[in-house]
Amino acid sequence: MNRQHLPEVLADISSAGYDGVEIGVQHLDVTQPEAFRQLAASHGLQPAAIHTGGEIYDPQAVQEALEKLERTVVFAAQVGAPCLAFSGKMKENRAQEELALEADNLSRVGQFCKDNGIRLAYHNHFWEIQNDCRELRYICDHTDPALVSLCLDVAWVHRAGGQPAEVARTFLDRIAYLHIKDTTATEWREVGYGEVDLASLFAVTQRGTREWPWLVVEQDETQRAPVESARMSREYLKTKLGI
């Protein structure tokens, strides 16, 4: 729907009570940043982040991924998004050399983001959280905080067997913003309707000293009309958590 009916999608987001939108760059024409900025503004929305991803631990795939990322960074800056969210690719038993290459390339992208006035925020799925956050710890231990931040996806933390509040506490100084979402072991849910301990999460994160530009609601799959799910999540945040 993002690709074929983007104006209608943005209208739904606005009507559900949100102030901004994060969207995957694959749905957009990166040669037309002003068109997207104006379209979002026409619905009263600000670009919260542009989301992308890439396989930047494989030397053979790095150059193509980095060229795409640089075009995306420029686009994100031109539309006024404060962050570029980046998702890595899963690989079982990633070798130390692959982790090192990924960290080096994230630093390169982070520098390019900084040069363009935005922040790079690495977005986790479940595999970065497994084994006591092995991959997420490596990224943070081997990159400059001034160049590489985190977009912590709290539902993927939960699905990986982690405690979102404790993982957030561990990486609090590196978090640029949160993906607020909810889940059971097998089903994505509206915020407040799953198993994620959001109250404990916010008790930790609201004690942080860093000002976050956005909290982004995300739901990977819905069992009802997406706009209805979006409204339910927004209402829960307002009435239960005062956000």
Helices and strands as residue ranges (DSSP letters): H 6-15, E 20-24, G 25-27, H 33-42, E 46-53, H 59-79, E 83-87, H 96-115, E 119-123, H 130-141, E 148-153, H 154-159, H 164-170, G 172-174, E 175-180, E 182-183, E 188-189, H 198-205, E 215-217, H 226-241
